[in-house]
Amino acid sequence: MYRPALFREDRPKVLQALIRNHPLATLVTAGPRGLMANHIPFLLEATDAGNGILRAHLARANDQLAELHAGTEALVIFQGPDSYVTPSWYASKVEHGKVVPTWNYATVHAWGTPIVHDDPVWLRDQIGALTVSQEQRRAAPWAVEDAPEEFVAAQIRAIVGVEIPIARIEGKWKVSQNRPEQDRRSVVAGLSQDGDDVMAGLVAERGKAT
């Protein structure tokens, strides 16, 4: 990933937070049939050493399963907040007009060699943990145990698990750090006016460090 110095993000806690807040990722593999990609929610398990482990499941009928069984490196892309930035917001537009549109975003790329799991116990634990991660904020959370056991067992037979120990990981936060201070302030104001408080907050936060 192209990462100019201003946009680099390598702090483990920051990268892990984006993964947990945006778990739906793009799983990319390369094999005899070329590149393949699927959109799959992952759970991140932190470890005492290393970059952590990603766990997910996919349909047994998914063609990408053959690439995962091959044991070659896979790339998992987590896409965080993103926003279009109009040059009309820049204070420097009034000064000289030499401005162009851009796109702000935050993303994490993680690489590792997949391990395929066909164990019903492993799969039950994975879908249970994934469900809890999303349902725990709800007033009346749904649990896997709420469905009939024979139905759950049938669903598990139709999926396969994948585990990816993260061999390397990198992040990119492109959030207007390359603009002058007055432009960053006007981008924050413009994003806030558009109701995009998340990106406005990222621009304001990262601007303090530049």
ABEGO torsion letter per residue (X at the ends): XBBBAAABBABAAAAAAAAAABABBBBBBBBAAEBBBBBBBBBBBBBABEAEBBBBBBBAABAAAAAAAAGBBBBBBBBBBBBBBBAAABAAAAAAGBBBBBBBBBBBBBBBBBBBBABAAAAAAAAAAAAAAAAAABABBBBAAABBAAAAAAAAAABBBBBBBBABBBBBBBBGAABBAAAAAAAAAAAAAAGBAAAAAAAAAAAAAX
